[in-house]
Amino acid sequence: MEAKLYVGNLSYDTTEDELRSLFTQVGTVNEVALIKDRDTGSSKGFAFVTMNSQEEANKAIEQFNGQNLGNRALTVNIARPREERPRSNYDSNQRGGGGYRSNSNNRGGGGGNRRY
């Protein structure tokens, strides 16, 4: 059964290929997901590595937790399931504004905080 590992404290220059090469030393790597900022595309400094078995994942933790990669001591442990975050009061579907205003002077548009 596959086991997913959290790999943290990565240098922002670390690549998925480097992680795959490192973790392949202890077993079969099924997937490497380097987490990136959606706006800038730069690394967020952590990744998830999916190993082929729980035994290989345990070997990876023993071997690589605390090991230096890119002058940084790695944090390697079993990934926890993603927690559901409560929705904020600001729902993207309720942004307000943008509606059509029908009135005799045909200004249209409307919505938001604009004053006429």
C-alpha positions in Angstrom: 0.0 0.0 0.0 1.3 3.5 -0.9 2.4 5.9 1.7 2.6 9.7 1.3 5.4 11.6 3.0 5.6 15.3 3.8 9.0 16.8 3.0 9.5 20.2 4.5 12.2 22.9 5.0 13.2 22.6 1.3 15.4 25.2 -0.4 13.3 27.2 -2.8 15.7 26.0 -5.5 15.0 22.3 -4.9 13.4 20.5 -7.9 11.0 17.5 -8.2 13.8 15.6 -10.0 16.2 16.1 -7.1 13.6 14.9 -4.7 12.8 11.9 -6.9 16.5 11.0 -7.2 17.0 11.3 -3.4 14.0 9.2 -2.4 14.6 6.6 -5.0 17.7 5.6 -3.0 15.4 3.9 -0.4 12.6 2.6 -2.6 10.1 3.1 -5.4 8.8 6.7 -5.8 5.3 6.8 -7.3 4.8 10.6 -7.2 6.6 13.8 -6.3 4.5 16.9 -5.8 6.5 20.1 -5.2 4.1 22.7 -3.8 4.3 26.0 -5.6 2.7 29.4 -5.1 -0.2 29.7 -7.6 0.5 33.3 -8.4 4.3 33.3 -8.7 5.0 29.7 -9.6 7.9 29.6 -7.1 8.3 26.8 -4.5 6.7 27.1 -1.1 9.5 25.1 0.5 7.7 21.8 0.9 6.6 18.7 -1.1 4.8 15.4 -0.9 6.5 12.2 -2.0 4.5 9.1 -2.4 6.4 5.9 -1.8 5.4 2.4 -3.0 5.0 0.9 0.5 4.8 1.8 4.1 8.1 0.1 4.7 9.9 2.2 2.1 8.3 5.3 3.6 9.6 4.4 7.0 13.1 3.9 5.6 12.9 7.3 3.9 11.9 8.9 7.2 14.8 7.2 9.0 17.3 8.1 6.3 16.3 11.6 5.3 14.7 13.3 8.3 17.3 15.9 9.4 19.6 15.2 6.4 20.9 18.3 4.6 19.7 19.0 1.1 20.6 22.4 -0.4 22.1 23.5 2.9 18.8 22.9 4.8 17.9 20.1 7.2 14.9 18.3 5.8 11.8 17.5 7.7 10.4 14.1 6.6 7.3 12.5 8.1 4.1 10.8 7.2 1.7 13.2 5.6 -1.4 14.0 7.5 -4.8 14.1 5.7 -5.7 17.5 4.5 -7.9 19.3 7.1 -11.1 21.0 6.0 -10.8 24.7 6.5 -13.9 26.6 7.5 -15.3 28.8 4.8 -14.6 32.5 5.3 -17.4 35.0 5.5 -16.2 36.2 2.1 -17.5 33.7 -0.5 -16.2 34.2 -4.0 -19.7 33.7 -5.4 -21.0 36.6 -3.4 -18.7 39.4 -4.4 -21.4 41.9 -4.9 -21.6 44.5 -7.6 -21.7 44.0 -11.3 -25.4 43.9 -11.6 -27.4 45.8 -14.2 -29.3 48.8 -13.1 -32.2 49.8 -15.1 -33.1 53.4 -14.8 -34.2 56.2 -17.0 -30.8 57.8 -17.5 -29.2 54.6 -18.9 -26.1 54.6 -16.7 -26.2 50.7 -16.4 -23.5 48.7 -14.7 -23.9 49.7 -11.1 -23.1 47.6 -8.1 -20.1 48.0 -5.9 -19.4 51.2 -3.9 -19.6 53.6 -6.8 -21.7 56.7 -6.3 -23.4 58.5 -9.1 
